[in-house]
Amino acid sequence: APEDDDGNAASGPRQEQRRDEPMRREEPRRPAALVAAEAAIIMLDSVEACDKWQADNKSMLDGIDDDTVYNCIVKAWKARRAALAPAKVENRATSDFRADELEGAL
């Protein structure tokens, strides 16, 4: 079988796209509400801003009747909020850590 440019067997004659024919989208369009919400969420710069955005957009979120869109928006919001939250670091002063217990182990 003849090969394509990448060395794989050709799947058949190529159909040339006409110049006056618009490009076809292979993937479905994403819902406008999801695109707009994700764009707004990525611009949030603090945990407080995330919480304010959620409160300000409660009616919009409650009005979404597509579970997939709603879950994607909530997931994006939670991820952004988590990324902006300070890291949780264990405070050694309040733990039961004792340096003398490690002397023999090291």
C-alpha positions as CSV (number, residue, x, y, z in Angstrom):
1,A,0.0,0.0,0.0
2,P,1.3,3.5,-0.7
3,E,2.4,5.5,2.3
4,D,1.3,8.9,3.6
5,D,3.9,11.6,4.5
6,D,4.3,10.1,8.0
7,G,5.2,6.6,6.7
8,N,1.8,5.0,7.6
9,A,-0.2,3.2,5.0
10,A,-2.5,5.5,3.1
11,S,-6.1,5.2,3.9
12,G,-7.3,6.2,0.5
13,P,-7.2,9.1,-1.8
14,R,-7.2,12.5,-0.1
15,Q,-10.1,14.8,-0.6
16,E,-8.8,18.3,-1.2
17,Q,-10.8,21.0,0.7
18,R,-12.2,23.6,-1.5
19,R,-11.0,27.1,-0.7
20,D,-14.5,28.5,-0.6
21,E,-15.6,25.8,1.8
22,P,-15.5,26.7,5.5
23,M,-13.4,24.6,7.9
24,R,-15.6,22.1,9.6
25,R,-15.3,21.8,13.4
26,E,-14.7,18.3,14.5
27,E,-15.5,18.9,18.1
28,P,-18.9,20.2,19.4
29,R,-19.1,23.8,20.6
30,R,-18.8,24.3,24.3
31,P,-21.8,25.9,26.0
32,A,-21.5,29.7,26.3
33,A,-22.2,29.7,30.0
34,L,-19.4,27.3,30.6
35,V,-16.9,29.3,28.5
36,A,-17.9,32.6,30.2
37,A,-17.7,31.1,33.7
38,E,-14.3,29.5,33.2
39,A,-12.9,32.7,31.7
40,A,-14.2,34.7,34.8
41,I,-13.0,32.0,37.3
42,I,-9.4,32.0,35.9
43,M,-9.2,35.7,36.5
44,L,-10.0,35.4,40.2
45,D,-7.0,36.3,42.3
46,S,-7.8,35.3,45.8
47,V,-9.9,32.9,47.9
48,E,-12.1,35.8,48.9
49,A,-12.6,36.7,45.3
50,C,-13.6,33.1,44.6
51,D,-16.1,33.2,47.4
52,K,-17.5,36.5,46.3
53,W,-17.8,35.2,42.7
54,Q,-19.8,32.2,43.9
55,A,-22.1,34.3,46.0
56,D,-22.6,36.9,43.2
57,N,-23.4,34.1,40.6
58,K,-25.6,31.9,42.8
59,S,-28.7,32.6,40.8
60,M,-26.9,31.9,37.5
61,L,-25.5,28.6,38.9
62,D,-29.0,27.6,40.2
63,G,-30.5,28.3,36.8
64,I,-28.2,25.9,34.9
65,D,-30.3,22.9,33.9
66,D,-27.4,20.9,32.3
67,D,-25.7,18.8,35.0
68,T,-22.5,18.5,32.9
69,V,-22.2,22.3,32.5
70,Y,-22.9,22.9,36.1
71,N,-20.4,20.3,37.3
72,C,-17.7,21.7,35.0
73,I,-18.2,25.2,36.4
74,V,-18.2,24.0,40.0
75,K,-15.0,21.9,39.3
76,A,-13.3,24.9,37.7
77,W,-14.3,27.1,40.7
78,K,-13.1,24.6,43.3
79,A,-9.8,24.1,41.4
80,R,-9.2,27.8,41.3
81,R,-10.1,28.3,44.9
82,A,-7.8,25.4,45.9
83,A,-4.9,26.8,43.9
84,L,-5.3,30.2,45.6
85,A,-5.6,28.8,49.1
86,P,-2.5,28.9,51.3
87,A,-0.9,25.5,51.7
88,K,-1.8,23.6,54.8
89,V,1.4,23.0,56.8
90,E,1.4,21.1,60.0
91,N,2.5,23.2,62.9
92,R,5.3,21.3,64.6
93,A,4.9,23.3,67.8
94,T,1.5,21.7,68.3
95,S,2.4,18.2,67.2
96,D,3.7,15.4,69.4
97,F,7.0,15.5,67.6
98,R,10.0,14.9,69.9
99,A,13.6,15.3,68.5
100,D,15.0,12.9,71.1
101,E,13.0,10.0,69.7
102,L,14.8,10.5,66.3
103,E,18.4,10.5,67.7
104,G,18.7,6.7,67.6
105,A,17.0,6.4,64.3
106,L,19.3,8.7,62.4
